[in-house]
């Protein structure tokens, strides 16, 4: 299982455009086989920052998600939308269990 954390800070005047594009990515991603969870939230201390937490069964599922047209579309918008470089980290999880 893989977990990806993706953080992006938008230009304040581009937040609404980012929200619309991120919603498209989330809708498309959640329909894919191998996507366990795909959530995007807004940083409560910085309303211009969004953090995606993405859980995939394996690398194949992550690659499938990254090949979506919606992902390519938003990545093409990054130069105009973002205030800086996005941050991404992939965590490799060897086991998991429900929280008590």
C-alpha positions as CSV (number, residue, x, y, z in Angstrom):
1,X,0.0,0.0,0.0
2,X,1.2,3.5,-0.8
3,X,0.2,6.8,0.7
4,X,1.0,10.0,-1.1
5,X,0.8,13.4,0.6
6,X,0.7,16.3,-1.9
7,X,0.7,19.9,-0.7
8,X,0.3,23.0,-2.9
9,X,0.0,26.6,-2.1
10,X,-2.1,28.6,-4.6
11,X,-2.0,32.2,-5.5
12,X,-4.8,33.9,-3.6
13,X,-6.6,35.1,-6.7
14,X,-6.5,31.6,-8.2
15,X,-8.0,29.6,-5.3
16,X,-11.4,29.2,-6.9
17,X,-9.9,27.9,-10.1
18,X,-7.8,25.5,-8.1
19,X,-10.8,24.2,-6.1
20,X,-12.7,23.5,-9.4
21,X,-9.7,21.6,-10.9
22,X,-9.0,19.7,-7.7
23,X,-12.6,18.6,-7.5
24,X,-12.3,17.2,-11.0
25,X,-9.2,15.3,-10.0
26,X,-10.8,13.9,-6.8
27,X,-14.0,12.7,-8.6
28,X,-12.0,10.9,-11.3
29,X,-9.5,9.5,-8.9
30,X,-12.1,8.0,-6.5
31,X,-13.6,5.9,-9.3
32,X,-10.3,4.1,-10.1
33,X,-9.5,0.5,-9.2
34,X,-6.8,0.5,-6.5
35,X,-7.6,3.9,-5.1
36,X,-8.5,3.2,-1.4
37,X,-8.9,6.9,-0.4
38,X,-8.5,10.2,-2.2
39,X,-9.1,13.3,-0.1
40,X,-8.2,16.9,-0.6
41,X,-8.4,19.4,2.3
42,X,-7.7,23.0,2.9
43,X,-5.1,24.0,5.4
44,X,-7.0,25.7,8.3
45,X,-4.1,28.1,8.9
46,X,-3.5,29.0,5.3
47,X,-6.7,29.0,3.1
48,X,-4.5,29.2,0.0
49,X,-2.9,25.8,0.7
50,X,-4.4,22.4,-0.2
51,X,-3.3,19.0,1.0
52,X,-4.2,15.8,-0.8
53,X,-3.9,12.5,1.0
54,X,-4.1,9.7,-1.4
55,X,-4.0,5.9,-0.5
56,X,-3.3,3.4,-3.2
57,X,-3.2,-0.4,-3.1
58,X,0.0,-0.4,-5.1
59,X,2.3,1.5,-7.5
60,X,0.1,0.4,-10.5
61,X,-2.9,2.2,-9.0
62,X,-0.9,5.3,-8.3
63,X,0.4,5.3,-11.9
64,X,-3.1,4.8,-13.2
65,X,-4.3,7.8,-11.2
66,X,-1.4,10.0,-12.3
67,X,-2.2,9.2,-16.0
68,X,-5.8,10.6,-15.7
69,X,-6.5,13.6,-18.0
70,X,-7.8,15.5,-15.0
71,X,-4.3,15.2,-13.4
72,X,-2.5,16.3,-16.5
73,X,-4.9,19.2,-16.8
74,X,-4.3,20.6,-13.3
75,X,-0.5,20.0,-13.7
76,X,-0.6,22.2,-16.8
77,X,-2.2,24.9,-14.7
78,X,0.4,24.8,-12.0
79,X,2.6,27.6,-13.4
80,X,-0.4,30.0,-13.2
81,X,-2.1,28.6,-10.1
82,X,0.7,28.0,-7.7
83,X,2.7,30.4,-5.5
84,X,5.6,28.0,-5.2
85,X,6.7,24.4,-5.9
86,X,4.4,21.7,-4.7
87,X,5.6,19.2,-2.1
88,X,5.0,15.5,-2.5
89,X,5.9,12.5,-0.3
90,X,5.2,8.8,-0.9
91,X,5.0,6.5,2.1
92,X,5.4,2.8,1.6
93,X,3.1,1.0,4.1
94,X,3.8,-2.6,5.0
95,X,0.8,-3.2,7.3
96,X,-2.2,-1.4,8.6
97,X,-5.1,-1.9,11.0
98,X,-8.2,0.0,12.0
99,X,-7.7,2.6,14.7
100,X,-9.4,1.7,18.0
